[in-house]
Amino acid sequence: MPQIPFDAEKVGRRFAPRVYFHPEENYLPSNVPWFLRRVRLYHITALHARGVPRPQLILGKGRVTVNNLSTRSRKGDKSWEKRKYGAFYLTIPPDNDVWQTRYGHLPSASCYCHVQPSTTAGRWWLAYFFFYPFNGSISKSVEITHEGDWEHVRVEVDKAGSKMYRLYCAAHAGGKWFRRATDRRTGFRCLGKTHPIVYSARDSHASYVTGGKQHRRYLPDDWTGKGLKMDCWKDAHFELLGNKAAPPSGQDWLRYGGFWGRLGAGIPLIPDRGPMGPAYKKWWRDC
């Protein structure tokens, strides 16, 4: 594993973004433990006739914890994607708390920072992850929703952790790298000298560097704006992530290899195959 050449927490806080949520956003982020206390864990052990998944309840509401979740993992990344069953998945039960859970909890929401080498030699990535219990519909004409939404941005810095080069904003129609703004339409701006300003799109939670209408080529347009905000460097939000191979105490959930929620209405896929966690991103690398 490569050695991080700077104080990861200090540098992670230095370049952590300010995130603006749309004024009409209903589904805000939370931290992982807050979410786990409110969900159930299921396991697809087999299929009914005609390929219909058959879920088995493993842990009921109030029994899912950071520690016991880590034992529910994929057996192999390559073979797993070809299988039709065997998946663990979390889901929000349809009880009296369902909407409270979907709305998230911004006051205690975490910005999870992970440090790893960039694909550019001599540079490093500060990946900032945000967890949303629920992803609202990205279309006003057809309902398209899902649970357990992981989003992220990345800041590329030098090996001294003192200079910022680029900002990556993830979006469903394809992410994009931005440089510091010399033109408002093409670059990102900062709060002070080091905190990138990021806009989280209404319902979809895709990330952008400007407010307003965001054109997407194959999907309905996104909308961003200045509503509530999260200053990710503050103690109430910032959390430095460890490694998937040996996570520190309280972060065993990094090893959970199942899905963080169910796909909702309007998504023509197996409904129990929702988003994966941050450590299962293709570009993730322990450090």
Phi and psi in degrees as a GROMACS rama.xvg file:
@    title "Ramachandran Plot"
@    xaxis  label "Phi"
@    yaxis  label "Psi"
@TYPE xy
-68.3485  147.172  PRO-2
-89.5796  128.354  GLN-3
-68.1383  125.386  ILE-4
-86.2352  8.59372  PRO-5
-145.769  173.804  PHE-6
-71.9461  106.329  ASP-7
-61.8922  -41.9084  ALA-8
-69.804  -42.1773  GLU-9
-62.5547  -46.7206  LYS-10
-71.5117  -37.3201  VAL-11
-59.7155  -41.6345  GLY-12
-70.1577  -37.6218  ARG-13
-58.56  -38.9964  ARG-14
-108.269  11.8633  PHE-15
-64.9611  143.032  ALA-16
-83.1043  163.343  PRO-17
-97.4453  127.648  ARG-18
-109.567  125.633  VAL-19
-100.518  133.911  TYR-20
-101.501  149.077  PHE-21
-61.2826  144.099  HIS-22
-56.5819  -24.394  PRO-23
-101.927  12.1046  GLU-24
-68.9926  127.626  GLU-25
-100.007  -27.9583  ASN-26
-107.636  96.0442  TYR-27
-96.7622  166.941  LEU-28
-76.4119  169.594  PRO-29
-142.926  -176.739  SER-30
-98.886  167.916  ASN-31
-65.0738  -49.992  VAL-32
-57.7563  -38.3068  PRO-33
-57.7451  -43.5995  TRP-34
-68.4394  -44.6806  PHE-35
-61.7423  -33.6436  LEU-36
-65.3841  -13.2783  ARG-37
-115.919  9.43913  ARG-38
-126.62  172.374  VAL-39
-114.484  156.767  ARG-40
-115.603  128.281  LEU-41
-119.592  162.28  TYR-42
-134.845  127.094  HIS-43
-85.5815  104.262  ILE-44
-93.2915  -20.6185  THR-45
-165.14  -176.565  ALA-46
-120.884  142.039  LEU-47
-71.7974  179.822  HIS-48
-59.4951  148.416  ALA-49
65.3037  23.007  ARG-50
77.2703  17.6776  GLY-51
-81.4924  125.141  VAL-52
-61.26  145.473  PRO-53
-118.269  100.758  ARG-54
-82.8257  147.893  PRO-55
-120.565  127.239  GLN-56
-70.0725  123.809  LEU-57
-100.611  -49.3067  ILE-58
-135.021  125.888  LEU-59
-80.7657  175.689  GLY-60
-59.0815  133.349  LYS-61
91.0387  -7.64559  GLY-62
-109.617  -10.5737  ARG-63
-82.7234  122.85  VAL-64
-126.53  166.698  THR-65
-57.8593  -38.5945  VAL-66
-75.8656  -47.923  ASN-67
-76.8427  -15.3308  ASN-68
-70.5558  -31.1696  LEU-69
-66.1835  -19.8259  SER-70
-82.7654  -8.02407  THR-71
-96.0735  96.8077  ARG-72
-135.845  161.138  SER-73
-70.8645  151.395  ARG-74
-91.3197  -16.5906  LYS-75
-179.286  125.884  GLY-76
-59.2896  -43.3078  ASP-77
-71.186  -48.0348  LYS-78
-71.6959  -29.3446  SER-79
-60.135  -42.723  TRP-80
-65.7473  -18.2851  GLU-81
-91.9787  -10.2303  LYS-82
-85.9782  150.965  ARG-83
-98.3224  -9.70583  LYS-84
-150.666  174.412  TYR-85
104.893  3.5629  GLY-86
-85.0701  140.57  ALA-87
-91.0958  143.248  PHE-88
-149.66  146.496  TYR-89
-94.9416  149.672  LEU-90
-152.369  149.112  THR-91
-82.2874  119.341  ILE-92
-69.0288  148.143  PRO-93
-81.5308  61.2403  PRO-94
-109.508  -163.808  ASP-95
-67.909  -15.9196  ASN-96
-99.4707  5.03128  ASP-97
-58.8564  -43.1644  VAL-98
-74.929  -35.3843  TRP-99
-60.8902  -39.2347  GLN-100
-68.4258  -43.7198  THR-101
-61.9616  -33.7964  ARG-102
-73.3502  -13.9786  TYR-103
74.3194  -169.099  GLY-104
-149.986  86.9439  HIS-105
-59.7138  -39.5361  LEU-106
-55.7706  -31.9931  PRO-107
-112.434  12.2113  SER-108
-62.7584  142.458  ALA-109
-101.757  143.78  SER-110
-106.51  107.987  CYS-111
-90.1758  117.094  TYR-112
-104.096  126.277  CYS-113
-123.346  133.465  HIS-114
-106.987  132.791  VAL-115
-156.481  162.188  GLN-116
-63.8989  141.816  PRO-117
-74.5502  165.452  SER-118
-75.7036  -10.8023  THR-119
-94.1841  124.152  THR-120
-56.1619  136.022  ALA-121
83.4309  1.03106  GLY-122
-119.946  163.063  ARG-123
-131.697  151.072  TRP-124
-104.051  133.899  TRP-125
-106.533  104.62  LEU-126
-94.5744  124.603  ALA-127
-110.424  116.17  TYR-128
-104.332  144.477  PHE-129
-129.304  136.029  PHE-130
-111.758  124.829  PHE-131
-112.516  123.768  TYR-132
-58.3308  -28.0207  PRO-133
-147.023  138.597  PHE-134
-105.538  115.191  ASN-135
-67.6894  173.592  GLY-136
-68.2034  131.492  SER-137
-87.8352  2.54498  ILE-138
-133.674  137.12  SER-139
-85.1295  -18.4274  LYS-140
-93.2851  -33.5991  SER-141
-128.276  127.997  VAL-142
-71.6098  121.164  GLU-143
-133.095  102.742  ILE-144
-131.537  166.428  THR-145
-161.882  163.783  HIS-146
-95.5779  166.088  GLU-147
59.8846  64.8602  GLY-148
-96.6208  112.858  ASP-149
-97.7783  125.55  TRP-150
-126.371  162.638  GLU-151
-157.274  160.515  HIS-152
-130.186  158.545  VAL-153
-129.205  137.965  ARG-154
-112.665  128.593  VAL-155
-98.7238  126.11  GLU-156
-127.975  169.545  VAL-157
-80.4661  173.155  ASP-158
-71.2676  -11.4668  LYS-159
-89.684  -10.4623  ALA-160
68.8661  29.4265  GLY-161
-119.312  -15.2721  SER-162
-126.272  135.159  LYS-163
-102.321  129.301  MET-164
-99.74  -55.1343  TYR-165
-142.894  164.109  ARG-166
-126.64  130.49  LEU-167
-106.281  128.189  TYR-168
-112.808  121.199  CYS-169
-80.8722  139.951  ALA-170
-149.792  154.619  ALA-171
-67.064  -27.3363  HIS-172
-90.3681  9.67479  ALA-173
117.482  125.022  GLY-174
-73.6486  171.661  GLY-175
-151.457  142.63  LYS-176
-88.3295  140.857  TRP-177
-127.749  148.389  PHE-178
-102.405  167.786  ARG-179
-55.7862  140.699  ARG-180
-67.806  122.907  ALA-181
-112.521  -21.3169  THR-182
-131.143  125.181  ASP-183
-56.7873  -27.0842  ARG-184
-81.3462  -18.13  ARG-185
-121.382  -8.06652  THR-186
-131.605  174.786  GLY-187
-104.145  155.219  PHE-188
-111.224  163.979  ARG-189
-124.661  152.333  CYS-190
-89.3646  118.167  LEU-191
68.8933  -140.636  GLY-192
-104.153  -15.0045  LYS-193
-130.071  -8.75352  THR-194
-103.486  103.741  HIS-195
-60.2352  143.639  PRO-196
-96.0577  121.499  ILE-197
-122.245  141.124  VAL-198
-111.265  125.246  TYR-199
-92.3448  124.009  SER-200
-71.3598  144.447  ALA-201
-57.3255  127.575  ARG-202
72.4645  -47.6198  ASP-203
-80.6298  -28.3167  SER-204
66.0534  15.9488  HIS-205
-64.6685  154.63  ALA-206
-104.808  140.053  SER-207
-141.145  168.108  TYR-208
-104.656  -1.32574  VAL-209
-136.655  161.821  THR-210
-92.5031  157.307  GLY-211
116.459  -158.194  GLY-212
-79.195  129.686  LYS-213
-115.409  111.634  GLN-214
-72.7736  133.771  HIS-215
-123.57  132.685  ARG-216
-65.3498  -45.3177  ARG-217
-113.282  1.27498  TYR-218
-128.152  163.201  LEU-219
-57.0824  147.938  PRO-220
-61.9651  147.707  ASP-221
-90.474  159.281  ASP-222
-131.487  133.357  TRP-223
-126.534  160.134  THR-224
-176.273  174.477  GLY-225
-95.9734  95.4197  LYS-226
-112.172  -124.075  GLY-227
-65.0666  157.992  LEU-228
-136.461  159.961  LYS-229
-132.108  117.262  MET-230
-88.6864  102.245  ASP-231
-70.7954  -14.6821  CYS-232
-82.8954  -11.1464  TRP-233
-75.3566  154.226  LYS-234
-57.6551  -33.2431  ASP-235
-66.8408  -18.6698  ALA-236
-121.868  -35.9654  HIS-237
-74.7392  132.588  PHE-238
-143.584  124.335  GLU-239
-83.1634  125.219  LEU-240
-85.6805  144.523  LEU-241
-92.0235  -153.433  GLY-242
-98.8135  150.851  ASN-243
-65.7055  -37.354  LYS-244
-65.484  -36.893  ALA-245
-146.374  74.1856  ALA-246
-67.7678  148.182  PRO-247
-69.9595  169.268  PRO-248
-55.8105  132.734  SER-249
91.2743  -8.12432  GLY-250
-119.597  24.2355  GLN-251
-61.1486  -20.3394  ASP-252
-62.0122  -17.7117  TRP-253
-59.5515  -28.1897  LEU-254
-86.4436  -6.72268  ARG-255
-64.6371  120.389  TYR-256
-101.479  9.63442  GLY-257
-92.3184  -165.415  GLY-258
-96.9593  145.189  PHE-259
-88.5633  1.55195  TRP-260
177.696  171.924  GLY-261
-94.8584  147.849  ARG-262
-71.503  140.863  LEU-263
-101.014  -156.997  GLY-264
-61.9294  143.859  ALA-265
87.8155  -2.46353  GLY-266
-107.395  110.675  ILE-267
-81.1659  56.8097  PRO-268
-131.858  177.586  LEU-269
-60.6131  119.167  ILE-270
-63.4363  -19.599  PRO-271
-90.547  0.708159  ASP-272
-100.575  83.3923  ARG-273
-93.8797  -162.073  GLY-274
-65.727  149.874  PRO-275
-92.805  165.984  MET-276
-76.4471  170.712  GLY-277
-61.0412  -36.0135  PRO-278
-72.1465  -4.02251  ALA-279
-106.154  11.5727  TYR-280
-67.0119  145.743  LYS-281
-61.294  -30.3118  LYS-282
-94.076  -2.31737  TRP-283
-61.9663  140.907  TRP-284
-144.663  123.665  ARG-285
-62.9644  150.132  ASP-286
